[in-house]
Amino acid sequence: MLALVFATSFLVALGALLVGRSAKQPLKQFPGPSLARWTTLYKAYFEIVKKGGWVRQLENLHAAYGPIVRVGPNELHFSDPRAYGEIYAPGSRFHKDMALYSIFKHSNSSVFTTPDPHDAAVIRNVLSPYFSRRAIIPKIPLIKEQVTKLITILKTHTSESEDPVNLDHALPAVALDAFTSLIFSRPFDTLSAPGFDHPFIRGVPSTYINIWVKKYFPRLKTPLMLAFMRFLSLVDPVTITFADQLKLIIEDLKLALQRTSTPDESPLDEALTDGPLYPFLLHKIQSQIQKPTITAETSEQLRDLLQHNRLVAEGFNLRFAGADTVGTACTVGVRCLLSNRDVLVRLVRELDEAWPNEGDIAFEDLEKLPYLTAVIKESLRLSHGVVTPLGRVVSSGDAVIVGETIPTGTIVGISSTFVHLNAEIFPEPTKFHPDRWLKSSQKSRDQNEEHSDSSAVDVNADKYLVSFSRGPRSCFGIHLAWCELYIIFGYLFRMLELIPQTELDPNQPLQFDDFFLPTYVCDPLLVFVRERTSLVK
């Protein structure tokens, strides 16, 4: 009897406590699942147990609760595309949510994992010239070299060889090797793996799950767990590949440090942009520090960037940021092209007309092709870039997002999928339809000529293509990414005919799991290859 009284009293007291806390919660007016109001484990369940199922659950939540959903004790998610521009807008002072970004923070932080946009701007200002269009153009031969290597290998996979090639491996491999050949002294050479079956490109599901485990259990560093992680580093192929890539990055930094320690005339920044990243980065930081107008705060931040671990972290995180979005856009775009014959024929015809001979074509000529540009945009839209909502913390007072006042300290975000798959902006949003971008370009020109009302929604405008994010924390490698995409798509479909091993259904949805980047769950894209010797009529 006493135990029953005690248990009843405990439950009453706990209920009163929860009700009291609920009354004081600043986000109590926003709807959402009851469990999510009290614990982040609600979200963890979908990310870990449901294996990357959070974005799918967000679709269910918005269908049930409306355009703003409370998805955690202190977190809101939005479905209105306007929220994307307001959360990640230029000039935004929102900080990154370190519960998310800490999973990418290794021994030291980087520009990607720095929460404060003001602090991140210091290193962005150093790195941006290296990734400017002006700096990328002289490096185009290095990109073409890797793409040509891919095409040479693909030519061996003819129908007579009875050996189809997996483009889900080949295309990310060329994206990674093209990027690393530009910023390091040598590429990671994933293209040389037999059948492109490189362990890092292939990936392992358990490795993806570890991303979310690190997020929710960051202090899981018991002696037993550390010993287990050391064991994995010896036997897990992905972990071994990470270590090998890290070793190459450290070797590049060592060479750059030896070069800068040799007394000679410092070359101009413009000349250094033609070479690997680290010589440029070291020179740029040191030259900035020596400026008489520099503030003490900025000088200290720049000196922190010269720390060995920090420089390694910058190189390692750049390796991911620079290749993954391009590789995913290529795999999605090529799959969609091969399942939409009319679109493919139109693209090939445009390429043939612009590039009728067997010689080379200038990058500047490729980027002038309207349909190729539209195909790339549509590939980026349907591949999304990062699909996990990029959490931002409202700081410096309350914020207003899509007309709602959001309290200071709230984590806010919106997945890029809610922009890219919005039916009002992109009718038939799951359909691969490059023409939508051609109409958008014409519509923008017509509106400019007519001086239309600036408050009107510019449907299908480029501002809704957010594969590289937006605002002060957007990808500063966007010029390099676009350059790679033009060359990969252009060369691939001008030089080769890709024949799927099995017929592809144009209406099959592109389903993915959310592991920060999308991990697609469809059958591998296996193709035979035929060299194109005549133009499409």
C-alpha positions as CSV (number, residue, x, y, z in Angstrom):
1,M,0.0,0.0,0.0
2,L,2.8,2.4,0.9
3,A,4.6,1.6,-2.4
4,L,1.4,2.4,-4.3
5,V,1.0,5.7,-2.5
6,F,4.6,6.6,-3.1
7,A,4.4,5.7,-6.8
8,T,1.2,7.7,-7.2
9,S,2.7,10.7,-5.5
10,F,5.8,10.4,-7.7
11,L,3.8,10.3,-10.9
12,V,1.6,13.3,-9.7
13,A,4.7,15.3,-8.9
14,L,6.4,14.4,-12.2
15,G,3.2,15.3,-14.1
16,A,3.0,18.7,-12.3
17,L,6.7,19.3,-13.1
18,L,6.2,18.5,-16.7
19,V,3.1,20.7,-16.9
20,G,4.9,23.5,-15.2
21,R,7.8,23.3,-17.6
22,S,5.5,23.1,-20.5
23,A,3.8,26.3,-19.4
24,K,7.2,28.1,-19.4
25,Q,8.6,26.7,-22.7
26,P,9.1,29.5,-25.1
27,L,8.1,27.3,-28.1
28,K,4.9,26.0,-26.6
29,Q,2.8,27.7,-29.2
30,F,4.4,25.7,-32.1
31,P,2.8,22.3,-32.8
32,G,4.7,19.1,-33.0
33,P,4.8,15.5,-31.6
34,S,4.6,15.4,-27.8
35,L,7.8,13.4,-27.3
36,A,9.8,15.8,-29.4
37,R,9.0,18.6,-26.9
38,W,11.0,16.8,-24.2
39,T,13.9,15.0,-25.8
40,T,16.1,15.0,-28.8
41,L,15.9,11.2,-28.7
42,Y,12.7,11.5,-30.8
43,K,14.8,12.8,-33.7
44,A,17.6,10.3,-32.9
45,Y,15.2,7.4,-33.4
46,F,14.6,8.4,-37.0
47,E,18.2,9.2,-37.7
48,I,19.7,6.1,-36.1
49,V,17.1,3.3,-35.7
50,K,15.3,4.2,-38.9
51,K,18.7,4.6,-40.6
52,G,18.5,8.1,-42.1
53,G,14.8,8.5,-42.0
54,W,14.5,12.0,-40.6
55,V,13.7,13.9,-43.8
56,R,11.0,11.4,-44.6
57,Q,9.5,11.9,-41.1
58,L,9.7,15.7,-41.5
59,E,7.4,15.3,-44.5
60,N,4.9,13.4,-42.3
61,L,5.2,16.0,-39.5
62,H,4.5,19.0,-41.8
63,A,1.5,17.1,-43.3
64,A,0.1,16.7,-39.8
65,Y,1.1,19.9,-38.1
66,G,1.5,22.6,-40.7
67,P,4.4,24.8,-42.0
68,I,6.3,25.2,-38.7
69,V,6.8,22.1,-36.6
70,R,8.5,21.8,-33.2
71,V,10.9,18.9,-33.7
72,G,12.9,19.1,-30.5
73,P,12.9,20.8,-27.1
74,N,14.4,23.8,-28.6
75,E,14.2,23.3,-32.4
76,L,11.8,24.2,-35.2
77,H,11.7,23.0,-38.7
78,F,10.0,25.0,-41.6
79,S,8.5,23.8,-44.8
80,D,7.8,27.2,-46.4
81,P,10.6,27.8,-49.0
82,R,10.7,31.5,-48.0
83,A,12.2,30.4,-44.7
84,Y,15.3,29.2,-46.4
85,G,16.2,32.6,-47.6
86,E,15.5,34.2,-44.2
87,I,17.4,31.6,-42.2
88,Y,20.5,31.4,-44.4
89,A,20.3,34.9,-45.9
90,P,23.3,37.1,-46.6
91,G,24.1,39.1,-43.5
92,S,22.5,36.5,-41.2
93,R,24.1,36.5,-37.7
94,F,22.7,33.1,-36.8
95,H,25.3,30.7,-35.4
96,K,25.7,27.1,-36.6
97,D,24.1,24.4,-34.3
98,M,27.2,22.7,-33.0
99,A,25.2,19.6,-32.0
100,L,25.1,18.9,-35.7
101,Y,28.4,20.4,-36.9
102,S,30.5,18.9,-34.1
103,I,30.2,15.5,-35.9
104,F,32.6,16.9,-38.6
105,K,35.0,18.4,-36.1
106,H,38.0,16.2,-35.7
107,S,41.1,17.2,-33.8
108,N,40.5,20.9,-34.6
109,S,37.8,23.1,-36.1
110,S,37.6,24.4,-39.6
111,V,35.7,27.1,-41.5
112,F,32.9,24.5,-42.0
113,T,32.6,23.8,-38.2
114,T,33.1,27.3,-36.9
115,P,29.8,28.4,-35.4
116,D,30.1,32.2,-35.4
117,P,29.8,33.6,-39.0
118,H,32.1,36.5,-38.1
119,D,34.9,34.1,-37.1
120,A,34.2,32.0,-40.2
121,A,34.4,35.1,-42.4
122,V,38.1,35.5,-41.6
123,I,39.2,32.2,-43.1
124,R,36.6,32.5,-45.9
125,N,38.2,35.7,-46.9
126,V,41.6,33.9,-47.1
127,L,40.2,30.9,-49.0
128,S,37.8,32.6,-51.4
129,P,40.4,33.9,-53.9
130,Y,41.7,30.4,-54.4
131,F,38.3,29.2,-55.5
132,S,37.3,32.3,-57.5
133,R,36.4,31.8,-61.2
134,R,39.6,33.7,-62.1
135,A,41.7,31.1,-60.2
136,I,39.7,28.1,-61.5
137,I,40.0,28.8,-65.2
138,P,43.8,28.1,-65.5
139,K,43.2,24.7,-63.7
140,I,40.7,23.4,-66.2
141,P,43.2,21.1,-67.9
142,L,43.6,19.2,-64.6
143,I,39.8,18.6,-64.5
144,K,39.8,17.5,-68.2
145,E,42.7,15.1,-67.5
146,Q,40.6,13.3,-64.9
147,V,37.5,13.2,-67.0
148,T,39.4,12.0,-70.0
149,K,40.8,9.2,-67.8
150,L,37.3,8.2,-66.8
151,I,36.2,8.1,-70.4
152,T,39.2,6.0,-71.4
153,I,38.3,3.5,-68.8
154,L,34.6,3.5,-69.6
155,K,35.3,2.7,-73.2
156,T,36.5,-0.8,-72.1
157,H,33.0,-1.6,-70.8
158,T,31.3,-2.4,-74.1
159,S,28.5,-4.8,-74.6
160,E,30.9,-7.3,-76.1
161,S,32.9,-7.3,-72.9
162,E,29.8,-8.5,-71.0
163,D,31.0,-6.4,-68.1
164,P,28.8,-3.4,-67.3
165,V,30.2,-0.5,-65.3
166,N,28.7,0.9,-62.2
167,L,28.2,4.6,-62.7
168,D,27.2,5.1,-59.1
169,H,30.9,4.4,-58.4
170,A,32.5,5.9,-61.5
171,L,30.9,9.4,-61.3
172,P,31.7,10.1,-57.6
173,A,35.2,8.8,-58.3
174,V,35.9,11.3,-61.1
175,A,34.4,14.1,-59.0
176,L,36.7,13.3,-56.1
177,D,39.8,12.9,-58.3
178,A,39.1,16.0,-60.3
179,F,38.8,18.1,-57.1
180,T,41.7,16.6,-55.3
181,S,44.0,17.0,-58.3
182,L,43.3,20.7,-58.2
183,I,43.8,21.5,-54.5
184,F,46.5,18.9,-53.6
185,S,49.7,17.9,-55.3
186,R,48.2,14.7,-56.6
187,P,44.6,13.2,-56.8
188,F,43.4,10.5,-54.4
189,D,43.3,8.3,-57.5
190,T,40.0,6.5,-56.8
191,L,39.5,6.1,-60.6
192,S,42.2,3.5,-60.7
193,A,40.4,1.1,-58.4
194,P,39.2,-2.0,-60.5
195,G,35.7,-1.4,-61.6
196,F,35.8,1.9,-59.6
197,D,35.1,-0.2,-56.6
198,H,37.1,1.9,-54.2
199,P,36.1,1.4,-50.5
200,F,35.6,5.1,-50.0
201,I,33.4,5.5,-53.0
202,R,31.5,2.3,-52.3
203,G,30.8,3.3,-48.7
204,V,29.6,1.1,-45.9
205,P,26.1,1.6,-44.3
206,S,27.6,1.2,-40.8
207,T,29.9,4.2,-41.5
208,Y,26.9,6.3,-42.4
209,I,25.1,5.4,-39.2
210,N,28.2,6.4,-37.2
211,I,27.6,10.0,-38.3
212,W,24.4,10.2,-36.2
213,V,25.8,8.1,-33.4
214,K,28.6,10.7,-33.0
215,K,25.9,13.4,-32.9
216,Y,23.9,12.0,-30.1
217,F,26.6,10.2,-28.1
218,P,29.6,12.6,-28.5
219,R,31.1,11.6,-25.1
220,L,31.0,7.9,-25.9
221,K,34.8,7.5,-25.3
222,T,35.1,4.8,-22.8
223,P,38.4,2.8,-22.8
224,L,36.5,-0.1,-24.4
225,M,35.0,2.1,-27.1
226,L,38.4,3.7,-27.9
227,A,40.0,0.3,-28.2
228,F,37.2,-0.8,-30.5
229,M,37.7,2.3,-32.7
230,R,41.4,1.6,-32.9
231,F,40.5,-2.0,-34.0
232,L,38.2,-0.6,-36.7
233,S,41.0,1.6,-38.0
234,L,43.0,-1.5,-38.7
235,V,40.3,-3.6,-40.5
236,D,37.5,-1.3,-41.7
237,P,38.2,-0.4,-45.4
238,V,36.5,3.0,-45.2
239,T,38.4,3.9,-42.0
240,I,41.6,2.8,-43.7
241,T,40.8,5.0,-46.7
242,F,40.1,8.0,-44.4
243,A,43.6,7.4,-42.9
244,D,45.2,7.2,-46.3
245,Q,43.6,10.4,-47.5
246,L,44.5,12.2,-44.3
247,K,48.1,11.0,-44.8
248,L,48.2,12.5,-48.3
249,I,46.9,15.8,-46.9
250,I,49.5,15.9,-44.2
251,E,52.2,15.2,-46.7
252,D,51.0,18.1,-48.8
253,L,51.1,20.4,-45.8
254,K,54.6,19.3,-44.9
255,L,55.8,20.1,-48.4
256,A,54.2,23.5,-48.3
257,L,55.7,24.3,-44.8
258,Q,59.2,23.4,-46.1
259,R,58.7,25.7,-49.1
260,T,57.6,28.6,-47.0
261,S,60.5,28.1,-44.6
262,T,63.0,28.6,-47.5
263,P,64.1,32.2,-47.7
264,D,63.2,33.5,-51.2
265,E,61.0,36.1,-52.7
266,S,57.3,35.5,-51.9
267,P,55.3,35.0,-55.1
268,L,52.1,36.9,-55.8
269,D,48.8,35.5,-54.6
270,E,47.6,35.3,-58.1
271,A,50.5,33.0,-59.1
272,L,50.0,30.8,-56.1
273,T,46.3,30.1,-57.0
274,D,47.5,28.0,-59.9
275,G,49.1,25.5,-57.6
276,P,48.1,23.3,-54.6
277,L,46.1,24.8,-51.7
278,Y,48.6,24.9,-48.9
279,P,51.3,27.1,-50.4
280,F,48.6,29.6,-51.3
281,L,47.0,29.4,-47.9
282,L,50.2,29.8,-45.9
283,H,51.3,32.7,-48.0
284,K,47.9,34.4,-47.9
285,I,47.6,34.2,-44.1
286,Q,51.1,35.5,-43.5
287,S,50.7,38.4,-45.9
288,Q,47.4,39.3,-44.3
289,I,49.0,39.3,-40.8
290,Q,51.7,41.6,-42.0
291,K,49.2,44.3,-43.2
292,P,49.5,47.4,-41.0
293,T,45.8,48.0,-41.0
294,I,44.9,44.6,-39.5
295,T,43.1,44.6,-36.2
296,A,44.6,42.7,-33.2
297,E,41.5,40.4,-33.1
298,T,41.8,39.4,-36.8
299,S,45.6,39.0,-36.5
300,E,45.0,36.5,-33.6
301,Q,42.4,34.6,-35.6
302,L,44.8,34.3,-38.6
303,R,47.6,33.1,-36.4
304,D,45.3,30.4,-35.0
305,L,44.8,29.3,-38.6
306,L,48.5,28.6,-38.9
307,Q,48.3,25.8,-36.4
308,H,49.2,22.5,-37.9
309,N,46.0,20.7,-36.8
310,R,43.8,23.5,-38.0
311,L,45.4,23.5,-41.5
312,V,45.0,19.8,-41.7
313,A,41.3,20.1,-40.7
314,E,40.7,22.7,-43.4
315,G,42.1,20.5,-46.1
316,F,40.3,17.4,-44.9
317,N,36.9,19.1,-44.7
318,L,37.4,20.8,-48.1
319,R,38.0,17.4,-49.6
320,F,34.4,16.5,-48.6
321,A,32.7,19.8,-49.4
322,G,34.4,20.0,-52.8
323,A,33.5,16.6,-54.2
324,D,30.3,15.1,-52.7
325,T,27.7,17.5,-54.1
326,V,29.2,17.2,-57.6
327,G,29.4,13.4,-57.5
328,T,25.8,13.1,-56.3
329,A,24.5,15.6,-58.9
330,C,26.3,13.6,-61.7
331,T,24.8,10.2,-60.6
332,V,21.3,11.6,-60.3
333,G,21.5,13.6,-63.5
334,V,22.9,10.7,-65.6
335,R,20.3,8.3,-64.2
336,C,17.5,10.8,-65.1
337,L,19.0,11.4,-68.6
338,L,19.2,7.7,-69.4
339,S,15.6,7.2,-68.3
340,N,14.3,10.1,-70.3
341,R,15.2,9.5,-73.9
342,D,13.7,12.7,-75.3
343,V,15.8,14.8,-72.9
344,L,18.9,12.9,-73.6
345,V,18.6,13.2,-77.4
346,R,18.0,17.0,-77.1
347,L,21.2,17.3,-74.9
348,V,23.3,15.2,-77.3
349,R,22.1,17.2,-80.3
350,E,23.1,20.5,-78.6
351,L,26.5,19.1,-77.8
352,D,27.0,17.9,-81.3
353,E,26.1,21.2,-82.8
354,A,28.5,23.1,-80.5
355,W,31.3,20.5,-80.7
356,P,31.1,18.8,-84.2
357,N,34.7,17.8,-84.5
358,E,36.9,15.3,-82.7
359,G,39.1,18.0,-81.1
360,D,38.6,19.7,-77.8
361,I,36.1,22.3,-76.7
362,A,36.7,25.3,-74.4
363,F,35.0,25.4,-71.1
364,E,33.6,28.8,-71.8
365,D,31.8,27.3,-74.9
366,L,30.2,24.6,-72.8
367,E,28.8,27.0,-70.2
368,K,27.1,29.0,-73.0
369,L,25.0,26.0,-73.9
370,P,21.5,26.7,-72.6
371,Y,20.1,23.1,-72.5
372,L,23.3,21.7,-70.9
373,T,23.0,24.4,-68.3
374,A,19.4,23.5,-67.7
375,V,20.2,19.8,-67.4
376,I,22.9,20.6,-64.8
377,K,20.5,22.8,-62.8
378,E,17.8,20.1,-62.8
379,S,20.4,17.5,-61.7
380,L,21.4,19.7,-58.8
381,R,17.8,20.3,-57.9
382,L,16.9,16.6,-57.7
383,S,20.1,15.7,-55.9
384,H,19.6,18.5,-53.4
385,G,23.2,18.8,-52.0
386,V,23.0,18.5,-48.3
387,V,19.5,17.2,-47.3
388,T,19.8,17.3,-43.5
389,P,18.4,20.6,-42.2
390,L,21.4,22.9,-41.5
391,G,20.6,24.0,-38.0
392,R,21.1,27.7,-37.1
393,V,20.8,29.2,-33.6
394,V,18.8,32.4,-33.4
395,S,21.1,34.9,-31.7
396,S,21.2,38.6,-30.9
397,G,17.5,39.0,-30.1
398,D,14.4,37.4,-31.4
399,A,14.0,36.8,-35.1
400,V,11.1,36.9,-37.5
401,I,10.9,34.0,-39.9
402,V,8.0,33.8,-42.4
403,G,6.1,36.2,-40.2
404,E,6.5,34.3,-36.9
405,T,8.6,35.6,-34.0
406,I,11.2,33.1,-33.0
407,P,12.8,33.4,-29.5
408,T,16.5,33.8,-29.0
409,G,18.4,30.6,-28.7
410,T,16.0,28.5,-30.8
411,I,17.5,26.2,-33.4
412,V,15.9,26.7,-36.8
413,G,16.3,25.0,-40.1
414,I,14.7,23.8,-43.3
415,S,15.9,20.9,-45.5
416,S,16.8,21.8,-49.1
417,T,14.2,19.1,-50.2
418,F,11.4,21.3,-49.0
419,V,12.6,24.0,-51.5
420,H,13.5,21.8,-54.4
421,L,10.4,19.7,-54.3
422,N,7.9,22.5,-53.7
423,A,5.1,22.1,-56.2
424,E,4.3,25.8,-56.4
425,I,7.9,26.7,-57.4
426,F,8.6,23.5,-59.4
427,P,5.4,22.0,-60.9
428,E,5.6,18.2,-61.0
429,P,8.6,18.5,-58.7
430,T,9.8,14.9,-58.9
431,K,9.9,15.0,-62.7
432,F,13.3,15.6,-64.4
433,H,12.3,18.5,-66.6
434,P,15.2,20.8,-67.7
435,D,12.9,23.0,-69.7
436,R,11.6,24.6,-66.4
437,W,15.0,26.4,-66.2
438,L,14.8,27.7,-69.7
439,K,11.4,29.2,-69.0
440,S,12.7,30.6,-65.8
441,S,15.5,32.4,-67.6
442,Q,13.1,33.9,-70.1
443,K,10.6,34.9,-67.4
444,S,13.4,36.7,-65.5
445,R,14.4,38.6,-68.6
446,D,10.7,39.6,-69.3
447,Q,10.2,40.7,-65.7
448,N,13.3,42.9,-65.9
449,E,12.1,44.5,-69.1
450,E,8.6,45.2,-67.6
451,H,9.9,46.4,-64.2
452,S,7.5,44.0,-62.6
453,D,6.5,44.2,-58.9
454,S,9.6,43.0,-56.9
455,S,7.3,41.6,-54.2
456,A,5.9,39.0,-56.6
457,V,7.2,35.4,-56.2
458,D,9.7,34.7,-59.0
459,V,8.6,31.1,-59.6
460,N,11.5,28.8,-60.7
461,A,14.1,31.6,-60.2
462,D,17.7,30.5,-59.6
463,K,17.3,31.7,-56.0
464,Y,15.4,28.5,-55.2
465,L,18.3,26.3,-56.3
466,V,20.0,25.8,-53.0
467,S,22.2,22.8,-53.6
468,F,25.2,24.9,-52.4
469,S,23.2,26.6,-49.6
470,R,23.0,30.4,-49.4
471,G,24.2,33.3,-47.5
472,P,27.5,33.8,-45.6
473,R,28.0,30.1,-45.0
474,S,27.3,28.9,-48.6
475,C,29.8,26.8,-50.5
476,F,32.7,29.0,-51.7
477,G,33.7,26.3,-54.1
478,I,30.7,26.8,-56.3
479,H,32.7,28.1,-59.3
480,L,34.8,24.9,-59.2
481,A,31.8,22.7,-58.8
482,W,30.0,24.3,-61.8
483,C,33.2,23.9,-63.9
484,E,33.4,20.2,-63.0
485,L,29.7,19.6,-63.8
486,Y,30.0,21.3,-67.3
487,I,33.0,19.2,-68.2
488,I,31.8,15.9,-66.8
489,F,28.3,16.1,-68.4
490,G,29.6,17.7,-71.6
491,Y,32.4,15.2,-72.3
492,L,30.5,12.2,-71.2
493,F,27.5,12.7,-73.5
494,R,29.5,14.1,-76.4
495,M,32.0,11.2,-76.5
496,L,30.0,8.2,-75.3
497,E,26.7,6.5,-75.6
498,L,25.6,4.9,-72.3
499,I,23.4,1.9,-72.6
500,P,21.7,0.8,-69.3
501,Q,21.9,-2.9,-68.6
502,T,18.2,-2.9,-67.7
503,E,15.6,-0.5,-68.8
504,L,15.1,2.5,-66.4
505,D,11.7,3.7,-65.4
506,P,11.4,7.5,-65.8
507,N,8.6,7.6,-63.2
508,Q,10.6,5.8,-60.4
509,P,11.1,8.2,-57.5
510,L,14.6,9.0,-56.3
511,Q,14.4,7.6,-52.8
512,F,17.3,8.3,-50.4
513,D,18.3,8.0,-46.7
514,D,19.4,11.1,-44.9
515,F,23.0,10.9,-43.8
516,F,23.7,14.6,-44.1
517,L,24.1,14.0,-47.8
518,P,21.5,11.8,-49.5
519,T,22.3,8.1,-49.8
520,Y,20.2,6.6,-52.6
521,V,18.6,3.3,-52.1
522,C,17.8,2.4,-55.8
523,D,19.5,-0.3,-57.8
524,P,23.0,0.5,-59.0
525,L,23.2,2.2,-62.3
526,L,24.9,-0.4,-64.5
527,V,25.7,0.5,-68.1
528,F,27.5,-0.6,-71.2
529,V,29.4,1.9,-73.2
530,R,29.8,2.7,-76.9
531,E,32.0,5.3,-78.3
532,R,30.1,7.9,-80.4
533,T,31.4,8.1,-83.9
534,S,28.6,9.9,-85.6
535,L,26.4,12.8,-84.7
536,V,22.7,12.5,-83.7
537,K,20.5,13.3,-86.7
